[in-house]
Each structure stands twice: as structure tokens, then as C-alpha cells.
Amino acid sequence: MSQAMFRTYPSEFLTGPRSRAERIARLDALATLFDTAFLVPGTNIRFGIDAVIRLVPAIGDVITTGLALYVVNEARALGAPPFLIARMLANVALDSVVGAVPFVGDAIDVVWRVNRRNVALLLDHLRRTDGVIVR
């Protein structure tokens, strides 16, 4: 990052993308990075950095829960209704509780993909209410 970028667009740099479409695209990209960015060679099993971070005992679960809560907070900022936020929070809570179980939780985390699931809920809501077409 150059010094010129800071001088020219400091508020945009600090707050991230401004448009709704940019925020949605960023959430989709983050969900992919967190949950499905990598492929186990020779299989169709996908995982993300979320599964790798969870391998660190205790602190990994806290970090990944924070990442998932960031996605929920962005959905709230995009105008998701309270019932949708509650459903997303329930997904995060379930992921956190099950993910805390050693080994089993890590395997289930690869299948559950809480961030992909929550972004899909948000995108479905936006398609139904606003007619926003994403992807």
C-alpha cells in the first residue's frame, strides 16, 4: 500500500468498500476463503482457513467464531432483518459448540461451513426482497 493511497482515500481504505454490491462481493469472497478455498488433492473435499485455524486448541475456536460473527455483523449492516440475524447467530453458536469438540468438531466444521451457509442465507434474502442478483 502506498502512502498516496492513504492520503487520497483514507476513509475508503479504513471503512472498506462503500457500495452494497462491493460489500456483498467481499462477504462472498470471505466465506469462500474461510470455508471452501482449498481442495484436498484427489478428492472433492473442500476446506478453508477456518478449518486450519480450528486445529489450534481453544484459541482457534475463539478466532473462527469471531470471523463468523464478522460475517453476521456485515449482514446486519446490509439491512438483514432481525429474524435472519437470529438464524445466522444460531448457525454460529452451533458451529462454535460442535467445533469445540476435539477432532470430531474439526471434521464437522469442514462439512457445516457456517460462513458459506450464512452468506447463502443473506443472498437468498436479498434476492427475495430487493431483487438483487448476485453471482
C-alpha positions, 0 to 999 in steps of 0.5 A: 500500500502506498502512502498516496493511497492513504492520503487520497482515500483514507476513509475508503481504505479504513471503512472498506468498500462503500457500495452494497454490491462491493460489500456483498462481493467481499462477504462472498469472497470471505466465506469462500476463503474461510470455508471452501478455498482449498481442495484436498488433492484427489478428492472433492473435499473442500476446506478453508482457513477456518478449518486450519485455524480450528486445529489450534486448541481453544484459541482457534475456536475463539478466532473462527467464531469471531470471523463468523460473527464478522460475517453476521455483523456485515449482514446486519449492516446490509439491512438483514432483518432481525429474524435472519440475524437470529438464524445466522447467530444460531448457525454460529453458536452451533458451529462454535459448540460442535467445533469445540469438540476435539477432532470430531468438531474439526471434521464437522466444521469442514462439512457445516461451513457456517460462513458459506451457509450464512452468506447463502442465507443473506443472498437468498434474502436479498434476492427475495426482497430487493431483487438483487442478483448476485453471482 
